[in-house]
Each structure stands twice: as C-alpha cells, then as structure tokens.
Amino acid sequence: MTTPDKVKELDDIVIDFNEYLETISTGLEQLKTRVQAIVDNLYTEIDELATGTNSIIGDMKKDVEKGRTVAAKMLKSISSASSTIPTSLTISPAKTQSL
C-alpha cells in the first residue's frame, strides 16, 4: 500500500468517525430532551399530589374543628342536664291499701 492510499484510508476513517460522533451527539441530545420531559412531568405530578394532599389535610382540619365544636356543645348539654337532675331521691315506702 502506497502512502497516498494510506492517507486516503486514514481520511476515510476520520470521516467515518466524525459521522459516528455526529450520530451519537444527536442521539444524546434527543435523550437529554426526553429525560428532561420526564423530569418535568414528574415535577408536575409531585406538585399536583402536594396540592391535593394539602387540600385533604385542610379539609380534615375543618372536620376535626367541627367535631370539637359538636363535642363541646354535647358536653355543655350533658352538664346542663345533669345539674337539673336531683342527686338524691327520697323514696317513701308504699302504703298498702286495705280492701
């Protein structure tokens, strides 16, 4: 093989390698774009879950507060009712009636 043939072969190898690098670079860019889209979607899902969770927690806090209010009213009613019931009852023996 002559020197010009070797140079031509080397040039062909360099050209092939550059095409390979370009193909790899394009593939990596596409991969990067797709991965970024997945990450963005995950962030969106996480934000939606956090918003929903905060809403649920807020609703639960309201329910607990309503429950406390109802329980307080019930305890007040029970307390009021128990203060009107005599604590000791006097029971007189029954009288027998003669026929």
Backbone as a ProteinNet text record, in pm:
[ID]
protein_1_A
[PRIMARY]
MTTPDKVKELDDIVIDFNEYLETISTGLEQLKTRVQAIVDNLYTEIDELATGTNSIIGDMKKDVEKGRTVAAKMLKSISSASSTIPTSLTISPAKTQSL
[TERTIARY]
84.2	0	89.2	53.6	134.2	90.4	173.9	144.8	16.7	-7.8	-135.7	-256.1	-241	-351	-373.5	-266	-275.5	-340.1	-302.5	-361.2	-510.8	-548	-689	-766.8	-708.4	-773.8	-790.4	-687.5	-693.4	-799.6	-807	-910.5	-1049.9	-1066.4	-1195.6	-1232.3	-1133.3	-1157.1	-1198.5	-1131	-1163.1	-1303.5	-1338.5	-1472.9	-1578.2	-1555.1	-1648.4	-1662.5	-1549.7	-1551.7	-1629.5	-1609.8	-1682.6	-1833.1	-1869.9	-2012.3	-2068.7	-1989.4	-2031	-2050.2	-1957.5	-1968.6	-2092.1	-2120.7	-2237.9	-2366.4	-2370.2	-2486.8	-2504.1	-2396	-2400.2	-2444.2	-2391.6	-2428.6	-2577.9	-2628.3	-2771.1	-2854.8	-2813.6	-2884.7	-2882.9	-2768.9	-2758.8	-2847.6	-2855.9	-2943.3	-3089.6	-3127.1	-3264.5	-3292.7	-3198.3	-3212.4	-3225.7	-3142.3	-3147	-3284.4	-3336.7	-3467.8	-3577.2	-3572	-3673.4	-3664.5	-3544.1	-3526.9	-3576.4	-3547	-3593.6	-3746.3	-3810	-3956.6	-4011.8	-3946.4	-3989.3	-3975.5	-3863.3	-3840.6	-3944.5	-3972.7	-4074.3	-4210.8	-4245.9	-4373.5	-4378.3	-4265.8	-4260.5	-4281.8	-4217.1	-4236.6	-4382.2	-4445.4	-4587	-4672.6	-4647.3	-4722.9	-4702.4	-4578.6	-4548.3	-4621.3	-4620.2	-4691.4	-4841.3	-4897.7	-5041.2	-5072.8	-4987.2	-5007.4	-4996.4	-4899.7	-4882.8	-5003.7	-5054.2	-5172.9	-5292.7	-5312.3	-5422.4	-5408.5	-5287.3	-5262.8	-5290.8	-5246	-5272.9	-5421.8	-5493.8	-5638.6	-5704.8	-5662.3	-5717.9	-5689.2	-5567.2	-5530.3	-5613.4	-5632.9	-5716	-5858.3	-5914.2	-6049.4	-6056.9	-5954.7	-5952	-5945.1	-5867.7	-5859.8	-5996.1	-6066.5	-6200.8	-6294.1	-6286.5	-6370.7	-6340.1	-6213.2	-6174.4	-6228.4	-6217.1	-6268.3	-6419.4	-6490.8	-6636.4	-6667.4	-6591.8	-6610.1	-6588.2	-6486.8	-6460.8	-6577.2	-6629.3	-6741.9	-6863.6	-6893.5	-7008	-6987.3	-6868.2	-6839.9	-6853.7	-6806.7	-6818.1	-6964.5	-7045.6	-7188.9	-7256	-7218.7	-7277.5	-7239.1	-7113.1	-7069.1	-7140.4	-7160.9	-7232.3	-7376.5	-7441.2	-7578.7	-7586.5	-7493.3	-7490.6	-7469.2	-7379.2	-7351.2	-7473.9	-7543.9	-7665.3	-7773.9	-7788.5	-7891.9	-7862.3	-7737.7	-7703.6	-7720.4	-7712.9	-7730.6	-7877.6	-7969.6	-8112	-8167.4	-8093.7	-8137.1	-8098.3	-8193.7	-8158.3	-8059.6	-7967.9	-7865.4	-7913.3	-8011.9	-8064.9	-8216.5	-8271.9	-8416.4	-8465.8	-8573.6	-8634.4	-8749.4	-8738.5	-8842.2	-8914.8	-9043.3	-9122.9	-9179.9	-9188.7	-9240.5	-9385.2	-9420	-9555.4	-9651.2	-9764.9	-9866.9	-9955.3	-9984.4	-10074.4	-10216.5	-10297.7	-10437	-10518.6	-10602.4	-10686.9	-10815.7	-10861.8	-10983.5	-11101.1
-116.3	0	123.1	216.6	337.6	439.3	538.7	643.9	718.2	754.7	821.3	732.3	601.6	510.1	505.6	508.2	508	637	746.7	875.7	875.7	823.4	816.5	728.7	614.4	524.5	593.2	663.6	737.6	846.8	917.4	1020.2	957.3	842.2	773.1	735.1	689	652.5	776	887	1012	1058.2	1049.3	1089.4	999.3	870.1	775.8	804.5	831.1	858.6	987.4	1090.8	1216.6	1197.7	1116	1086.1	1010.7	919	843.5	938.2	1028.6	1125.2	1214.9	1253.6	1337.5	1260.2	1133.6	1049.7	1033.3	1007.2	991.9	1122.4	1234.7	1364.9	1393	1362.1	1381.5	1291.7	1167.5	1074.3	1120.2	1171.8	1220.9	1342.8	1430.2	1547.8	1505.2	1407.7	1357.3	1291.7	1215.5	1151.5	1256.2	1358.6	1466.1	1533.8	1560.2	1623.8	1535.6	1407.5	1314.9	1300	1289.8	1278.4	1406	1521	1647.6	1652.9	1602.6	1599.3	1508.4	1395.3	1304.4	1372.2	1437.3	1507.6	1617.9	1693.2	1798.8	1740.2	1627.8	1561.3	1513.5	1461.2	1417.4	1535.7	1648.2	1767.2	1811.7	1805.9	1842.9	1749	1619.6	1521.4	1542.7	1568.3	1591.1	1715.7	1821.4	1943.4	1918.2	1842.2	1811.6	1727	1630.1	1548.3	1632.5	1721.7	1807.8	1897.7	1953.4	2039	1959.1	1840.7	1755.3	1715.6	1682.1	1644.3	1761.2	1880.5	1998.2	2024.4	2003.6	2022	1921.5	1796.4	1691.9	1724	1765.2	1798.9	1916.3	2016.4	2131.5	2089.9	2001.2	1951.2	1871.8	1791.9	1713.5	1805	1912.1	2006.3	2069.9	2104.6	2161.6	2060.6	1934.1	1830.1	1811.6	1812.4	1797.4	1914.1	2034.7	2152.1	2144.1	2101	2082.3	1977.4	1869.5	1763.7	1816.1	1898.9	1958.3	2046.4	2125.2	2213.6	2131.7	2026.8	1941.6	1875.1	1824.2	1758.9	1857.9	1979.5	2080.7	2112.5	2124.6	2150.3	2033.6	1912.3	1795.2	1791	1817.7	1817.9	1926.5	2041.4	2150.4	2108.8	2046.7	1998.5	1893.9	1802.3	1697.1	1759.3	1855.4	1922.6	1996.6	2066.2	2138.7	2041.7	1933.2	1835.4	1768.5	1740.2	1671.1	1762.6	1892.8	1984.3	1998.1	1962.9	1971.9	1841.9	1735.3	1606.9	1603	1576.5	1569.8	1456.6	1486.1	1384.8	1281.1	1316.3	1215.9	1219.2	1106.3	1094.1	1035.1	1092.2	1036.8	947.9	826.8	731.7	694.5	718.9	681.5	542.4	468.5	333.1	338.8	244.4	238.7	200.9	265.6	234.4	124.8	32.3	-72.5	-28.8	-54.2	-15.9	-139.4	-116.4	-229.3	-228.4	-342.8	-356	-374.1
0	0	0	-86.6	-100.9	2.9	19.1	116.9	83.2	-44.7	-73.6	-41.6	-62.6	-28.8	122.4	198.2	344.1	393.7	332	369.8	337.6	222.7	181.7	279.1	317.6	412.6	548.3	592.1	718.2	711.8	598.1	579.7	587.5	527.4	532	676.2	750.2	891.4	971.1	948.7	1020.1	983.9	856.8	812.3	878	876.3	939	1089.9	1153.6	1297.3	1326.4	1246.5	1265.3	1244.7	1144.9	1124.7	1245.1	1296.4	1414.5	1533	1554.6	1664.6	1647.6	1525.5	1499.8	1531.8	1491.4	1520.4	1671.4	1741	1887.1	1952.9	1908.2	1964.8	1947	1828.5	1801.9	1892.8	1906.3	1994.9	2139	2184.1	2321.4	2344.4	2246.9	2258.3	2268.3	2185.1	2191.3	2326.3	2375	2505.1	2615.5	2608.5	2708.2	2706.5	2588.2	2575	2633.8	2604.5	2656	2807.7	2858.7	3004.4	3072.5	3014.9	3072.1	3073.3	2969.2	2964.2	3074.3	3096.7	3204	3339.6	3361.4	3488.2	3508.1	3402.9	3411.8	3446.8	3384.4	3414.9	3559.9	3607.9	3747.7	3842.4	3814.1	3897.4	3896.7	3781.6	3771.3	3855.5	3845.1	3922.9	4072.6	4112.7	4254.5	4303.9	4225	4263.2	4277.1	4184	4190.6	4313.6	4344.1	4463.8	4591	4593.4	4710.7	4729.3	4620.1	4627.5	4677.2	4623.1	4667.1	4812.5	4853.9	4992.9	5085.5	5048.9	5131.3	5142.4	5034.2	5035.2	5129.3	5120.7	5207.6	5353.6	5382.3	5520.3	5569.5	5484	5521.5	5552.6	5469.2	5493.1	5623.2	5649	5772.4	5894.8	5887.2	5998.5	6024.3	5916.6	5931.8	5998.5	5954.4	6012.7	6161.5	6196.2	6336.6	6418.8	6365.7	6436.8	6453.7	6350.3	6361.9	6468.3	6468.4	6568.5	6709.1	6727	6858.7	6901.9	6808.1	6838.9	6879.4	6804.8	6836.8	6973	6997.9	7125.1	7240.9	7222.4	7327.9	7356.3	7251	7269.8	7341.7	7303.9	7369	7516.4	7546.5	7686.3	7766	7705.5	7772.1	7799.3	7700.1	7718.3	7827.5	7827.7	7930.3	8066.9	8073.4	8200.5	8249.8	8160.4	8198.3	8242.7	8171.7	8205.2	8337.9	8365	8489.6	8609.9	8590.5	8703.8	8740.9	8653	8683.8	8739.4	8735	8788.8	8935.9	9024.8	9167.2	9192.1	9280.4	9307.5	9406.2	9489.5	9581.9	9573.9	9564.6	9557.9	9689.2	9736.9	9857.2	9814.8	9851.9	9815.5	9943.8	9942	10060.4	10039	10147.4	10131.8	10085.1	10006.7	9955	10067.7	10063.9	10165.3	10108.8	10192.5	10149.1	10173.1	10082.8	10096.1	10133.5	10224.5	10264.8	10185.6	10156.9	10079.9	10164.4
[MASK]
+++++++++++++++++++++++++++++++++++++++++++++++++++++++++++++++++++++++++++++++++++++++++++++++++++

